[in-house]
Amino acid sequence: MTPKNIFAGLEPAALWACFSRITEIPRPSGQESAIAEWLANWASTQGFLSRRDTAGNICVYVPASMDSLASRTVALQAHLDMVCVRSDDSTSDPAAGSIRILREGDWIVAPSSTLGADNGIGIAAAMCLAESKATPHGPLELLFTVEEETTFKGADELDPSLIQANVMLNLDHETAGELCVGCAGATWTILRWPAPAQPSPEGWLVVDIVLSGLSGGHSGKDIHKNQLNAIKGMVWLVRRLAKDVPFRLCALEGGDAVNAIPIWAHATISFPPTEAHSFKAALADARSRLASRFSLTDPGLSLSTANIDLQGIKCWSDESRDRLLDLLTAVPSGVVAMEQHAPDMVETSNNLGIVALRDDVVEVHCLSRSSVADAQEETVASIESVAQLAGAEFAIVPPVIGPWRLPSDSALLAIVQATYQDLFRRAPILATIHAGVECGTIQQRIPGLDVLSLGPEIHYLHRPGERVNIPSVVEFYALLCEVVRRLAA
């Protein structure tokens, strides 16, 4: 799946070699044991010690280079897991370590799935620097955390004894030319709606409707683009069908990850054969309306149907159907508020990321983000209110991640800013992002830690087509090496 010549001639060669191997290792959130074991074996081969904590994190200890034995210890941090999303027709399966990769000009691309450059490039950069003899450095602690893309478990349950450093470079930023000095907080919520069903009326047709081919994206960084959320689109479509066709709803599901804007959803409905013509006409009208409304943001929108021959399929009553549709309509999804002092930046948002059937329960997963703690709590409270009105159970998946801000007097920030200016003859942008990085959570586990985030240019995160810019990786690695060298001086 990854021809060797894709990375041929790219520098730093060792970084790309590490990344190539990383793309072949399954590492969905919560299943990082294979890559952690691979890193432990790599560390042993290099003569480095490593430790695991009970959360599943691994820290690799790299001795100082001979000319920097008395230097301070520096931690480099990246997360092991990746969002595993693929298009409907993809032969790739990131969750199985199978990713089709192409080189398109200055980009390394996974055309039909996520690539895992988030945060595989960060892992590879830390490994490459540790192996290199070209960069003088003090003792290095390479911290690789688990479940960053879901629960933040690795950061939240980090064993502080793994880290002795008082400065840390997080390698999980995705915009070149920037230093990440702040991020939004996040809360993952689950609504569980009891959905007892009854057999479909005998003789009725059963049809599965699939909405797919949407653009999707990162539930924070792309939330302002007004792309169609597949779950919301399917709910709108089913509600519209109900105006013209008497039917029972048998299933409604969609989305792959709570932190990804859903690119697919499906609904299974049952209706009398006499309504087949009305169904086709209503569906065609709904498709035309959706395609027209989202022609710019979701040009790949596809709506398909398939007849299902299932004896005894169960459906919800009209009352239950309407209650579920009301719940999913009322749950907010998209931008909730923009920053008052920076009106082009998102302050608060919510992503309706997953709807799944678990036996006789419909689970609804949301991820709320905000740079303002009170606004984050308010959004979560609104979702809880929707749950109560619909008769659904409500739960928060811990931990609740608060907003993070790096103090302006950070000594590490001053060093990295000066290094960037000297290397590239321009000042870096100091960015606060509507997404999550582990810096603040790790700081809570290790008080006094000075930490910021940097990285290369990565586009289309958490969606098929994820890509990393090759020249930006060169700049990112050069900056990382020079900062580490100066910290050792």
C-alpha positions as CSV (number, residue, x, y, z in Angstrom):
1,M,0.0,0.0,0.0
2,T,3.0,2.3,0.5
3,P,5.4,2.0,-2.4
4,K,9.0,2.8,-1.3
5,N,9.5,5.4,-4.0
6,I,6.8,7.7,-2.6
7,F,9.2,8.9,0.0
8,A,12.4,8.5,-2.1
9,G,14.6,11.6,-2.1
10,L,12.6,13.4,0.7
11,E,14.5,15.0,3.5
12,P,15.0,14.4,6.3
13,A,15.2,10.8,5.0
14,A,15.1,9.2,8.5
15,L,11.9,11.2,9.4
16,W,10.1,10.0,6.3
17,A,11.3,6.4,6.8
18,C,9.9,6.4,10.3
19,F,6.6,8.0,9.1
20,S,6.3,5.4,6.3
21,R,6.6,2.6,8.9
22,I,4.1,4.3,11.2
23,T,1.4,4.4,8.5
24,E,1.6,0.6,8.4
25,I,0.8,0.1,12.1
26,P,-2.9,0.1,13.2
27,R,-3.4,2.8,15.8
28,P,-7.1,3.9,16.2
29,S,-7.8,5.5,19.5
30,G,-7.9,3.0,22.4
31,Q,-5.9,0.5,20.3
32,E,-2.3,1.9,20.5
33,S,-0.6,-1.2,22.0
34,A,0.9,-2.2,18.6
35,I,2.6,1.1,18.0
36,A,3.7,1.5,21.6
37,E,5.3,-1.9,21.4
38,W,7.0,-1.0,18.2
39,L,8.4,2.2,19.8
40,A,9.6,0.2,22.8
41,N,11.5,-2.1,20.4
42,W,12.9,0.8,18.5
43,A,14.1,2.4,21.7
44,S,15.8,-0.9,22.8
45,T,17.5,-1.2,19.4
46,Q,18.8,2.4,19.8
47,G,20.0,1.7,23.3
48,F,17.4,4.0,24.9
49,L,15.5,3.1,28.0
50,S,11.7,3.4,27.9
51,R,8.8,3.2,30.4
52,R,5.0,2.7,30.1
53,D,2.5,4.0,32.6
54,T,-0.9,2.5,33.5
55,A,-2.7,4.8,31.0
56,G,-0.7,3.3,28.2
57,N,1.6,6.2,27.5
58,I,5.3,5.4,26.7
59,C,8.3,7.6,27.4
60,V,11.6,7.0,25.7
61,Y,14.7,8.4,27.4
62,V,17.5,9.6,25.1
63,P,20.9,10.5,26.7
64,A,22.5,13.8,26.1
65,S,24.9,14.1,23.2
66,M,28.5,14.1,24.4
67,D,28.9,17.9,24.0
68,S,25.8,18.6,26.0
69,L,26.0,16.4,29.1
70,A,25.2,19.2,31.5
71,S,22.3,20.6,29.6
72,R,18.7,20.8,30.7
73,T,16.2,18.0,29.9
74,V,13.7,18.7,27.2
75,A,10.5,16.7,26.5
76,L,9.1,16.2,23.0
77,Q,5.5,15.0,23.0
78,A,3.2,13.5,20.3
79,H,0.1,11.3,20.5
80,L,0.1,7.7,19.2
81,D,-3.5,7.4,18.0
82,M,-5.2,8.7,14.8
83,V,-8.7,9.3,13.5
84,C,-9.5,6.3,11.2
85,V,-12.0,7.5,8.5
86,R,-12.3,6.3,4.9
87,S,-14.6,7.0,2.0
88,D,-17.3,4.5,1.1
89,D,-15.5,3.1,-1.9
90,S,-12.0,3.1,-0.3
91,T,-9.8,0.0,-0.3
92,S,-7.8,1.6,2.5
93,D,-8.5,0.8,6.1
94,P,-6.5,3.0,8.5
95,A,-7.8,1.0,11.5
96,A,-6.0,-2.1,10.1
97,G,-2.8,-0.2,9.1
98,S,-3.7,-0.2,5.4
99,I,-3.4,3.3,3.9
100,R,-3.1,4.1,0.2
101,I,-0.6,6.9,-0.1
102,L,0.3,9.1,-3.0
103,R,2.8,11.9,-3.7
104,E,1.1,14.8,-5.4
105,G,3.6,17.7,-6.0
106,D,4.6,19.0,-2.6
107,W,2.1,16.9,-0.7
108,I,1.9,13.4,0.7
109,V,-1.7,12.4,0.4
110,A,-4.1,9.6,1.5
111,P,-6.7,10.1,-1.3
112,S,-9.5,7.9,0.2
113,S,-8.8,7.9,3.9
114,T,-7.1,9.7,6.8
115,L,-3.3,9.6,6.5
116,G,-2.3,9.8,10.1
117,A,0.1,12.7,9.6
118,D,-1.8,13.9,12.6
119,N,0.2,13.0,14.7
120,G,2.4,10.5,12.9
121,I,4.7,13.3,11.6
122,G,5.3,14.4,15.2
123,I,6.2,10.9,16.3
124,A,8.6,10.5,13.3
125,A,10.2,13.9,14.0
126,A,10.9,13.0,17.6
127,M,12.4,9.6,16.6
128,C,14.5,11.2,13.8
129,L,16.0,13.8,16.2
130,A,16.8,11.1,18.8
131,E,18.6,9.0,16.2
132,S,20.5,12.0,14.7
133,K,24.1,12.7,15.5
134,A,23.9,16.2,13.9
135,T,22.0,18.1,16.6
136,P,23.6,18.6,20.0
137,H,21.0,18.1,22.7
138,G,20.6,17.6,26.4
139,P,18.7,14.6,27.8
140,L,15.5,14.1,25.8
141,E,12.3,12.6,27.0
142,L,10.1,11.4,24.1
143,L,6.5,11.2,25.5
144,F,4.0,9.5,23.4
145,T,0.4,9.6,24.7
146,V,-2.7,7.6,24.0
147,E,-6.3,8.5,23.1
148,E,-5.7,12.1,22.3
149,E,-8.3,12.0,19.5
150,T,-11.1,10.8,21.9
151,T,-10.9,11.0,25.7
152,F,-7.5,12.6,26.3
153,K,-6.9,9.7,28.6
154,G,-3.1,9.7,28.0
155,A,-2.7,13.3,29.0
156,D,-5.3,13.2,31.7
157,E,-4.0,10.1,33.4
158,L,-0.3,10.7,32.7
159,D,2.1,9.4,35.4
160,P,4.0,12.6,36.3
161,S,7.1,10.5,37.2
162,L,7.6,9.7,33.6
163,I,8.8,13.3,33.0
164,Q,11.6,15.2,34.7
165,A,11.8,18.0,32.1
166,N,10.4,21.4,32.9
167,V,10.1,22.4,29.2
168,M,8.1,20.5,26.6
169,L,7.6,20.9,22.8
170,N,4.2,19.4,21.7
171,L,4.5,18.4,18.1
172,D,0.8,18.3,17.2
173,H,0.2,21.7,15.6
174,E,-1.0,21.5,11.9
175,T,-0.3,25.0,10.5
176,A,3.2,26.0,9.3
177,G,4.3,29.5,10.2
178,E,2.5,29.4,13.6
179,L,3.2,28.6,17.2
180,C,0.2,27.3,19.0
181,V,-0.1,29.1,22.4
182,G,-3.7,28.3,23.2
183,C,-6.6,26.1,22.4
184,A,-10.3,25.5,23.1
185,G,-11.6,23.3,25.8
186,A,-13.8,20.3,24.9
187,T,-16.6,18.1,26.4
188,W,-17.7,14.8,25.0
189,T,-21.4,14.0,25.8
190,I,-23.5,11.0,25.1
191,L,-27.3,10.9,24.9
192,R,-28.9,7.4,25.2
193,W,-32.5,7.3,24.0
194,P,-34.5,4.2,24.6
195,A,-35.9,2.9,21.3
196,P,-38.2,-0.1,21.7
197,A,-39.4,-1.2,18.3
198,Q,-42.2,-3.3,16.9
199,P,-42.3,-5.5,13.7
200,S,-42.9,-3.6,10.4
201,P,-46.4,-4.1,9.0
202,E,-46.5,-7.2,6.8
203,G,-46.1,-6.6,3.1
204,W,-44.5,-3.1,3.5
205,L,-41.4,-2.3,1.5
206,V,-38.1,-1.7,3.4
207,V,-35.6,0.7,1.9
208,D,-32.2,1.9,3.1
209,I,-31.3,5.5,2.3
210,V,-27.6,6.4,2.3
211,L,-26.3,9.9,2.3
212,S,-22.5,9.9,1.6
213,G,-19.6,11.6,-0.2
214,L,-19.7,14.7,2.0
215,S,-16.6,16.7,2.7
216,G,-16.4,16.2,6.4
217,G,-13.4,17.4,8.3
218,H,-12.1,18.3,11.8
219,S,-14.9,19.1,14.2
220,G,-13.0,22.1,15.5
221,K,-10.9,23.6,12.7
222,D,-13.5,23.0,10.0
223,I,-16.6,23.6,11.9
224,H,-17.0,27.2,10.6
225,K,-17.1,26.1,6.9
226,N,-20.8,25.4,6.9
227,Q,-20.4,21.9,5.4
228,L,-23.2,19.5,5.6
229,N,-23.2,17.3,8.7
230,A,-24.4,13.9,7.2
231,I,-26.5,13.1,10.3
232,K,-28.2,16.5,10.2
233,G,-28.8,16.1,6.5
234,M,-30.4,12.7,6.9
235,V,-32.6,14.0,9.8
236,W,-33.8,16.8,7.5
237,L,-34.4,14.4,4.7
238,V,-36.4,12.0,6.8
239,R,-38.5,14.8,8.2
240,R,-39.2,16.0,4.7
241,L,-40.2,12.6,3.5
242,A,-42.7,12.4,6.4
243,K,-44.6,15.3,4.9
244,D,-45.4,13.2,1.8
245,V,-45.1,9.5,2.6
246,P,-46.6,7.5,5.5
247,F,-43.7,5.4,6.8
248,R,-42.1,3.8,9.8
249,L,-38.4,4.5,10.7
250,C,-36.4,1.4,11.4
251,A,-32.9,2.8,11.8
252,L,-30.9,6.0,11.6
253,E,-27.2,6.0,12.1
254,G,-24.2,8.0,11.0
255,G,-20.6,9.2,11.7
256,D,-17.4,7.5,12.5
257,A,-15.8,9.7,15.2
258,V,-17.0,12.3,17.7
259,N,-14.3,14.7,16.6
260,A,-15.0,14.4,12.9
261,I,-17.8,16.1,10.9
262,P,-19.8,13.1,9.7
263,I,-19.4,12.2,6.0
264,W,-22.2,9.6,5.9
265,A,-25.5,8.6,7.4
266,H,-28.2,6.1,6.6
267,A,-31.9,5.7,7.5
268,T,-33.9,2.5,7.0
269,I,-37.6,3.1,6.5
270,S,-40.7,0.9,5.8
271,F,-43.8,2.0,3.8
272,P,-46.7,0.6,1.9
273,P,-46.1,-0.5,-1.6
274,T,-48.8,1.8,-2.8
275,E,-46.5,4.7,-1.7
276,A,-43.5,3.7,-3.8
277,H,-44.1,6.4,-6.4
278,S,-44.6,9.1,-3.8
279,F,-41.5,8.0,-2.0
280,K,-39.3,8.2,-5.2
281,A,-40.7,11.6,-6.0
282,A,-40.2,13.0,-2.5
283,L,-36.7,11.5,-2.3
284,A,-35.7,13.0,-5.6
285,D,-36.9,16.4,-4.5
286,A,-35.1,16.2,-1.2
287,R,-31.9,15.2,-2.9
288,S,-32.1,18.1,-5.3
289,R,-32.6,20.5,-2.5
290,L,-29.7,19.2,-0.5
291,A,-27.4,19.1,-3.6
292,S,-28.3,22.7,-4.5
293,R,-27.9,24.0,-0.9
294,F,-24.5,22.4,-0.4
295,S,-23.1,22.5,-4.0
296,L,-20.0,24.5,-3.0
297,T,-19.2,22.9,0.4
298,D,-20.1,19.3,-0.5
299,P,-19.8,18.7,-4.3
300,G,-19.5,15.0,-3.8
301,L,-22.8,14.6,-2.1
302,S,-24.5,11.3,-3.0
303,L,-27.9,9.9,-2.1
304,S,-28.6,6.2,-2.8
305,T,-31.2,3.7,-1.9
306,A,-31.4,-0.1,-1.7
307,N,-34.3,-2.4,-1.1
308,I,-33.9,-4.7,1.9
309,D,-35.5,-8.1,2.1
310,L,-35.6,-8.6,5.8
311,Q,-38.4,-10.6,7.4
312,G,-39.6,-9.3,10.7
313,I,-37.6,-6.0,10.7
314,K,-38.6,-3.8,13.5
315,C,-39.6,-0.2,13.3
316,W,-40.5,2.6,15.7
317,S,-44.0,3.9,16.1
318,D,-44.8,7.3,14.6
319,E,-44.6,8.9,18.0
320,S,-41.2,7.4,18.7
321,R,-40.0,8.3,15.2
322,D,-41.0,12.0,15.7
323,R,-39.5,12.2,19.2
324,L,-36.1,10.9,17.9
325,L,-36.2,13.3,14.9
326,D,-37.1,16.2,17.2
327,L,-34.1,15.2,19.5
328,L,-31.6,15.1,16.6
329,T,-33.0,18.3,15.1
330,A,-32.7,20.2,18.4
331,V,-29.1,19.1,19.2
332,P,-26.9,22.0,18.1
333,S,-24.3,21.3,15.5
334,G,-21.9,23.8,14.0
335,V,-20.8,27.2,15.3
336,V,-22.6,28.4,18.4
337,A,-20.7,31.7,18.9
338,M,-17.8,33.7,17.4
339,E,-15.1,35.4,19.4
340,Q,-16.2,38.8,20.5
341,H,-12.7,40.3,20.2
342,A,-11.7,38.4,17.1
343,P,-14.9,38.0,15.0
344,D,-13.3,35.8,12.4
345,M,-12.5,33.1,15.0
346,V,-14.9,30.5,16.5
347,E,-15.4,30.8,20.2
348,T,-17.9,28.0,20.8
349,S,-19.2,25.1,18.7
350,N,-20.8,21.7,18.9
351,N,-20.3,18.7,16.6
352,L,-23.0,16.0,16.3
353,G,-20.5,13.3,15.6
354,I,-22.1,9.9,15.9
355,V,-25.5,8.4,16.0
356,A,-25.5,4.6,16.6
357,L,-28.0,1.9,17.4
358,R,-27.0,-0.3,20.4
359,D,-29.7,-3.0,20.8
360,D,-32.8,-1.0,21.7
361,V,-31.0,2.2,22.4
362,V,-30.0,5.1,20.1
363,E,-26.7,6.7,21.2
364,V,-26.0,10.3,20.2
365,H,-22.4,11.5,20.6
366,C,-21.5,15.2,20.6
367,L,-18.2,17.1,21.1
368,S,-18.6,20.7,22.4
369,R,-15.7,23.1,22.2
370,S,-15.1,26.6,23.5
371,S,-12.3,29.0,24.3
372,V,-14.5,30.3,27.2
373,A,-15.2,27.9,30.0
374,D,-18.7,29.3,30.9
375,A,-19.7,29.1,27.2
376,Q,-18.5,25.5,27.1
377,E,-20.7,24.6,30.1
378,E,-23.6,26.5,28.7
379,T,-23.5,24.5,25.4
380,V,-23.3,21.2,27.4
381,A,-26.3,22.4,29.5
382,S,-28.3,23.0,26.3
383,I,-27.6,19.4,25.1
384,E,-28.6,18.1,28.5
385,S,-31.9,20.0,28.3
386,V,-32.6,18.5,24.9
387,A,-32.0,15.0,26.4
388,Q,-34.4,15.7,29.3
389,L,-37.1,16.9,27.0
390,A,-36.7,13.9,24.8
391,G,-36.6,11.4,27.6
392,A,-33.0,10.4,26.9
393,E,-30.2,9.6,29.4
394,F,-27.4,12.2,29.5
395,A,-23.7,11.5,30.3
396,I,-20.4,13.3,30.1
397,V,-17.4,11.2,29.0
398,P,-14.5,12.3,31.3
399,P,-12.4,14.2,31.3
400,V,-13.8,17.7,30.7
401,I,-10.9,19.6,29.0
402,G,-10.7,23.3,29.9
403,P,-9.3,26.0,27.6
404,W,-5.5,26.4,27.6
405,R,-3.5,29.6,27.3
406,L,0.3,29.9,27.4
407,P,1.4,32.9,29.6
408,S,2.9,35.7,27.5
409,D,6.0,35.7,29.7
410,S,6.9,32.0,28.8
411,A,10.6,31.6,28.6
412,L,10.2,28.8,26.1
413,L,8.0,30.9,23.9
414,A,10.7,33.6,23.8
415,I,13.4,31.1,22.7
416,V,11.2,29.5,20.0
417,Q,10.1,32.9,18.7
418,A,13.7,34.1,18.4
419,T,14.8,30.8,16.8
420,Y,12.0,31.0,14.2
421,Q,12.9,34.6,13.4
422,D,16.6,33.8,13.0
423,L,15.9,30.7,10.8
424,F,13.2,32.1,8.5
425,R,13.6,35.9,8.7
426,R,10.0,36.4,9.7
427,A,8.1,36.3,12.9
428,P,5.9,33.3,13.7
429,I,2.1,33.8,14.2
430,L,1.0,33.1,17.7
431,A,-2.2,31.1,17.3
432,T,-5.0,30.1,19.6
433,I,-6.9,27.3,17.8
434,H,-10.5,26.0,18.0
435,A,-9.2,22.5,18.5
436,G,-7.5,20.5,21.2
437,V,-3.9,20.0,22.1
438,E,-2.7,18.2,25.2
439,C,-0.5,21.0,26.5
440,G,-2.9,22.3,29.2
441,T,-3.9,18.9,30.4
442,I,-0.2,17.8,30.7
443,Q,0.6,21.0,32.5
444,Q,-2.1,20.1,35.1
445,R,-0.3,16.8,35.7
446,I,3.2,18.5,35.8
447,P,2.8,21.9,37.4
448,G,5.4,24.4,36.3
449,L,5.9,22.8,32.9
450,D,6.6,25.3,30.1
451,V,5.0,24.0,26.9
452,L,3.9,25.1,23.5
453,S,2.9,23.4,20.2
454,L,4.4,23.5,16.7
455,G,4.2,21.4,13.6
456,P,4.1,21.3,9.8
457,E,1.2,22.1,7.4
458,I,-1.5,19.4,7.4
459,H,-4.8,19.7,5.6
460,Y,-8.1,17.8,5.6
461,L,-7.7,16.5,9.1
462,H,-10.1,13.8,10.3
463,R,-11.4,13.1,6.8
464,P,-10.5,11.3,3.6
465,G,-7.8,13.1,1.6
466,E,-5.7,14.1,4.6
467,R,-2.3,15.4,3.4
468,V,0.9,16.9,4.7
469,N,3.0,19.5,2.9
470,I,6.6,18.2,2.2
471,P,8.5,21.6,2.4
472,S,6.7,22.5,5.6
473,V,8.0,19.3,7.2
474,V,11.6,20.4,6.3
475,E,11.0,23.7,8.0
476,F,9.3,22.2,11.0
477,Y,12.1,19.7,11.6
478,A,14.8,22.4,11.1
479,L,13.0,24.6,13.7
480,L,12.7,21.7,16.2
481,C,16.4,20.8,15.9
482,E,17.5,24.4,16.3
483,V,15.3,24.9,19.3
484,V,16.6,21.7,21.0
485,R,20.1,22.8,20.2
486,R,19.6,26.3,21.8
487,L,17.9,24.7,24.8
488,A,21.1,22.7,25.3
489,A,23.4,25.7,25.0
